[in-house]
Amino acid sequence: MIQTSNPWTAIPKEFEQSKINMKENESISFSFPLSPHESDDTQSMSSSISACTASTCSSSDLSDEQVEDVRRQQAPKKKTKRRSRGRRQGSKNGGKKNKDGMKKKKNVEVERISEEEKEKYIAIDCEMVSVRGISTLARVSIVNWYGDTIFNTFVRVEEEVTDYLTFVSGIRQADIESEDAMSFEDCQDAVLEIFRGKVVVGHALRNDFIALNIMHPWHLLRDTAKYEPFMKSCPLEPHVLVPKKLKVLAKNKLDMIIQEDGKEHCSIEDATAAMELYKKARGKWENAMQWKLRKTNSIEKLKR
């Protein structure tokens, strides 16, 4: 094979002499890369030989098929755009669809809680009557995690009731004067016994506790009227949060209708609604309570 030190130099004389001595039936041929200003045919020839060095390869060593393979290998590969694995804009689940062409719904993991844990939670609601303008306890209802009633009683009122507030409380004179109605002291003792070691859920618990004249550790209270995500901005002072009504929360958060206009309230129904609201927000709520407990403990340590 003829070697050249530079592929762009003139063809050697040895090649010219060998070309004259070729026989008609011989198919020996040589190919050398030529300068860019040569014809189109010579340019295509040079591209087919570029895989080999000018000193070691010529067209006599490659068949037409091999030349085509070399061209394919040297041809620049088209870059294909890789599809992003992220979510599509405006799609909640990345745009994936099921067999029917409908978008798949995002599965929400339901928090698991043991039966032993559920027993720690109760919800309370009280109904009042008015004694000379002072709200006085007339009924107490307590439900468990599932909304089952575990305590429900009317409470006798020793003083003269000036307004039974029946249109709201549902209390009537016969209810608090019946034999089944408990005395205030007995009701108070019973409630305290049920509260022992429990997490108490309710709406505006302060009003119920004032009426019962009892207290309970703050870290065991879950008041839906004071939970910030359930509150709203004050119209007069936007930076101040104020409670929403229980019936509004029940409708917006639970699609549950309670305390309908023109109908008497039911303390069992209200306590159940408060429990359901708590269950809906339990994860974040408990995380917030744990943070408050840690902060309180750290402050107490600094005071020692």
N, C-alpha and C positions, 0 to 999 in steps of 0.2 A: 504494500500500500504506500502510496506517495504521501509524504509528510511535508507540510509547509509550516514555516515559522509564523506566518501571518495569514489568516484566512482571506484578507482583503488584498493581498498582493496578486500580481499577474500569474496566470497559469504557467507552470514549469514547462520547459521544452520537452522533458521526458514524456509528459502527457500528450503533447502534440505528436511525437513520434509513435507512441503506442496507438494513437487513434488512426494513423495511416495504415498500420499493420493489421488492423482488425479485419476479420473475415465478415462476410455479409451475414452469416447465420448467427454470429456471436452477439450476445446481448449485454456485453459488459459495458457499464457506463459509470461515469464518475460525476460526483456533484460536489460543488464547493459553494459556500456562502459568498454571495457577491455584494457589492456595495449597494446602498439604499437607492441610488439613482438609476439602477438597472430596471429592466422591464418588470411587469407584474408577475410574469411566469417565473423569473429568477428569484423574485421575493418569496413566492410560495415555496420554492425549492429550499431556500435558506432556512425557512421556519421549520421545515421537516427535519433538518439535520441538526438543529440547535441542541438537541438532547445529547449529542456526541461532540467531543472535541474535534477540532479541525485536524488534529494530528493523528487521530485514531479511528475515525469513522468516515465513511463515504456512502453514497447512495447505492453502490454495488453490494453493500452488506445488508440493505433493507429492502424488503418487498413492498409492493404498493400497500398491502394491508397493514404492514408494520409502520409505514410512514403515516397512515391515517391514525393508527393508535397513538403514535407520538404526538400528532396534532391535537388529538382529543385530550391527552394528558396535559399538554401545555396550554390548552384553552382556559382562560380564567373562569373559575366557577362563579355562578351567580349566587349572590348572597340572598338568602331567604329570611324574611322577618320572622323572628320567633314571637309567638303569641305570649303576651304577658299573662302571668299566673295570678295577677292581682284581680281585684274586683272591678267589674265594669262600672263606669259612672252611672249613677241612677239605678243601680241594682243592689238589692239587699243581700242576695245570696250568690253573687258572682255571675249571675245570668244562666246558671245551670237549669236545665229543663228535664222533666221526666218523659216517659214514653209518649204521653198524650200531648206533649208540647207545652205543658203548663209549668210555670216556675215552681221549684220546690220551696216549701215553707221552711223557714229556719226553725230547727228544733230547739226549744228552750228547756234546759235541764232543770228539773224540779228538785228542789232541795230535799234531801232525805233527813228525817228526824225520827228518832226512836220513840216507842210508846212510853218509855220511862221519861223521856224529855217532855213529851206532850203533857204528861200529868202535872208538870210544874206550872202550866199556864191556865189562868182563869180570867174571865172578863166579867165586869160588874156594871150595872146601871141602876140608878135610883130615880124614883118619882117623888115629887114634893107636893105639899099643899101649903097654903099661906095662912100664917097665924099673925094677924096684925102686921102684914107686910113682910114677915120673916119666913123664908122657906124652911119648912119642917118636914122631916122624913116621914113618908107614908107607905113606901113600897121599896123592897130590895130584891133584885134578881141577879143571880150569878150563874154563868154557863162555863162549860169546860172547853177544851180545844176544839171539839167537834160541834159545839153549839148546843149540846145537851144541857138541860136545866139541872143544876145540882143544888140550888137553893132559890126559893121564891116565896116571899111572904109579904103580907100587909103589916103595917106597924101601927099600933094604937097611938093616938095623939091625945095626950092628957088635957091639953089646953083647948080652948074653943077655936075651931077652924073658921076663919073669916072668908076663905075662898078655897074651894076644892080644886080649882083649875082643871075641871073634868075635861074640858075641850082639848087640853094638852096632856095631862097626866093620866086621864082615864080613871081617876080615883073618885069614888062616891062615898057618901057618909056610911052606908052599910058596909063597905069594905073594911074601913078602919075600926068599926065598932063590932065586927063579927067575932065569934069565939076563936076563929082560926088566926086572927091577927095577933102578932106577938107584941110584947111590951118592948119599949125602946132598949132597955138594958139587956134583955134576953137576945134581941136581934143583934145588938152590938157584940155581945160575947160570941154568938154563933159566927158572925162574919170574921171576927178576929181569929177564931179557931180555923176557919177555912183558909184565911190568908197566910197562916203560918208557913213560912218557907216557900211561898208561891210567888210567881211573877204575875202581877195584877195588870190587866189590860182594861182600858176604858176610854171614854171621851169626856174631857174636862173633869178629870178625877178629883180635882181640888174641891169642886162643889159637892161631890158625893161624900168625900171624907169629912168635910165640914159638917154636913148633915148627920153623919154617923159619929162624929166627934172621935175619930181614930187617926192614927198615923201609920205609915209603912215606909221601909227603907227606900230611898230615892232610886237606888240602882235596881230595885225590883218593880219599878213602875214603868208602864208603857202607855203613855197618854197620846192618843191619836190627835188630840187638839194641840199638842205641843211638839209633835214631830215635824221638823222644819220642811221636809219635802211635801208634807200635807198642808202646809200653811200658805197664806197669800200675803201680798204686800198691802199695807194700810193705804187707803186712798188719800189720806191727808199727809202721811209720812211714808213715802215709798220704800225707804230703807228699813222700816219697821215691819216685822211679820206679825200677822194676826191669825187666829184660828179660823178654819172653815167650819161650816155646820156639818154635823154628822151625816145628815141626809144628802148633802152635796157630795161629800166624799164617797158615800156608798153608791151614789148614782154614777159618778165619774170614774171611780176606781173599780167598782164591783158590778156595775150595771144592776144595782139592787135598789128597789123602791121601798123606802121606809118613811115614816112621819109624813104621810100625805096630808096636804092641806084639807082642813075640815074633818080630819079623822083623829081619833085619840092615839097617843103614843103608846107603844108597848115596850116595857123595860127589857123583856127577854129578847125581843127583836133588836133593840138598840145595842144590847151587850153582844149579841151574835155578830152584828155588823162591825163593831169595834174589833172583835177577835179576827174576823176575816180580813180587815184592813191591816192588822198587825201581821198576819200570816203572809200577806202579799209583799210586805216590805221587810220581812224578818231578817234576811241576810244582811242587808246594809244597816238596818237598825241595830242589830246586835254588834256589828263591827264598830259602830259609833259609840255604843255603850261601853265596849271594851276599851276604846280609846279614852273615854272620859274617866273610867275607873283607873287606868294607868296614870293619867294626868293627876287625878286626885291623890293617888297613893304617893306619887313623887312629891307633890306639894306638902303632904303631911310629913314626909321624911325630912324635908328641909326645915320644917318648923320644930322638929325635935332637937 
